[in-house]
Amino acid sequence: MGIAELFSVVAAALLFLTLSVAATTDVLNRKVYNWLTWPAIALGLALGYGIGGLGTSAWDPHSLVSHLAGLGLGFGLMMVAWWSRAVGGGEVKLAGAVGALGGFPFMIPALFWSSVVGAIIALWVLVWRGQLMHGLRNALRYAVSLKAELPPQGDPAAVKIPYAVAMAFGTLLAWTLEQGAL
């Protein structure tokens, strides 16, 4: 096993360790901590450079450029969700860490599957709370008008899920599908 393969294994292990800890702290404390996300971002970028050097394209699976682009994609898309109060700042940094550890090409399916898992969890919570129709009406109203008011901060009717759990399962699903395709 060469150094690049070793760094790839370390990056995957750090990715799943980071996601496991983030999901646990999000469930228990409703927080994803900076002491977890910032080092994961730094290590992801260092490992990306160690695996493939600087690189020239974001589409190179493992290089510093790819891992920087993954960080930017994850962080940037989740910032949009943060601005709409859909997620917290910890989830934004966690998405950046996933991109920094996995690289740009991996971040695309990781975000997709994380959003699918998040939607399934949200639907399950709505069913469990007996608010499925109310939640679907609000989602449709917001999607059609893009002007619907968001629930006020602290509104007990607002559905809040530990999105780090969705990110953990969605990223694991994306990784499993990627490994199966090889």
Solvent accessible surface area in square Angstrom, and as a share of the most:
residue,aa,sasa,rsa
1,M,174,0.78
2,G,37,0.36
3,I,110,0.56
4,A,34,0.27
5,E,94,0.42
6,L,80,0.40
7,F,56,0.23
8,S,37,0.24
9,V,83,0.48
10,V,57,0.33
11,A,4,0.03
12,A,26,0.21
13,A,62,0.48
14,L,40,0.20
15,L,6,0.03
16,F,48,0.20
17,L,106,0.53
18,T,7,0.04
19,L,3,0.01
20,S,62,0.40
21,V,43,0.24
22,A,0,0.00
23,A,15,0.12
24,T,71,0.41
25,T,18,0.10
26,D,3,0.02
27,V,83,0.48
28,L,132,0.66
29,N,80,0.41
30,R,118,0.43
31,K,108,0.46
32,V,12,0.07
33,Y,55,0.21
34,N,77,0.39
35,W,158,0.55
36,L,20,0.10
37,T,0,0.00
38,W,127,0.45
39,P,64,0.40
40,A,6,0.05
41,I,11,0.06
42,A,59,0.46
43,L,83,0.42
44,G,0,0.00
45,L,35,0.18
46,A,61,0.47
47,L,17,0.09
48,G,0,0.00
49,Y,123,0.47
50,G,26,0.25
51,I,24,0.12
52,G,38,0.37
53,G,25,0.24
54,L,109,0.54
55,G,23,0.22
56,T,131,0.76
57,S,40,0.26
58,A,26,0.20
59,W,163,0.57
60,D,52,0.27
61,P,84,0.53
62,H,71,0.32
63,S,2,0.01
64,L,39,0.20
65,V,48,0.27
66,S,0,0.00
67,H,0,0.00
68,L,83,0.42
69,A,28,0.22
70,G,0,0.00
71,L,35,0.18
72,G,42,0.40
73,L,43,0.21
74,G,0,0.00
75,F,70,0.29
76,G,34,0.33
77,L,95,0.47
78,M,15,0.07
79,M,41,0.18
80,V,91,0.52
81,A,25,0.19
82,W,108,0.38
83,W,168,0.59
84,S,37,0.24
85,R,108,0.40
86,A,74,0.57
87,V,23,0.13
88,G,32,0.31
89,G,30,0.29
90,G,13,0.12
91,E,17,0.08
92,V,3,0.02
93,K,34,0.14
94,L,0,0.00
95,A,0,0.00
96,G,0,0.00
97,A,0,0.00
98,V,2,0.01
99,G,0,0.00
100,A,0,0.00
101,L,4,0.02
102,G,11,0.10
103,G,0,0.00
104,F,35,0.14
105,P,39,0.24
106,F,13,0.05
107,M,2,0.01
108,I,77,0.39
109,P,45,0.28
110,A,1,0.01
111,L,26,0.13
112,F,110,0.46
113,W,71,0.25
114,S,3,0.02
115,S,57,0.37
116,V,48,0.28
117,V,25,0.14
118,G,5,0.05
119,A,53,0.41
120,I,106,0.54
121,I,36,0.18
122,A,30,0.23
123,L,77,0.38
124,W,159,0.56
125,V,20,0.12
126,L,17,0.09
127,V,91,0.52
128,W,185,0.65
129,R,86,0.31
130,G,68,0.65
131,Q,47,0.21
132,L,56,0.28
133,M,124,0.55
134,H,84,0.38
135,G,13,0.13
136,L,75,0.37
137,R,127,0.46
138,N,57,0.29
139,A,58,0.45
140,L,117,0.58
141,R,130,0.47
142,Y,88,0.33
143,A,67,0.52
144,V,116,0.67
145,S,47,0.31
146,L,128,0.64
147,K,173,0.73
148,A,27,0.21
149,E,166,0.75
150,L,75,0.37
151,P,62,0.39
152,P,93,0.58
153,Q,136,0.60
154,G,61,0.59
155,D,35,0.18
156,P,113,0.71
157,A,45,0.35
158,A,22,0.17
159,V,50,0.29
160,K,119,0.50
161,I,30,0.15
162,P,31,0.20
163,Y,36,0.14
164,A,0,0.00
165,V,24,0.14
166,A,0,0.00
167,M,4,0.02
168,A,16,0.12
169,F,121,0.50
170,G,0,0.00
171,T,1,0.01
172,L,80,0.40
173,L,67,0.33
174,A,2,0.02
175,W,85,0.30
176,T,72,0.42
177,L,91,0.45
178,E,69,0.31
179,Q,74,0.33
180,G,68,0.65
181,A,89,0.69
182,L,166,0.82
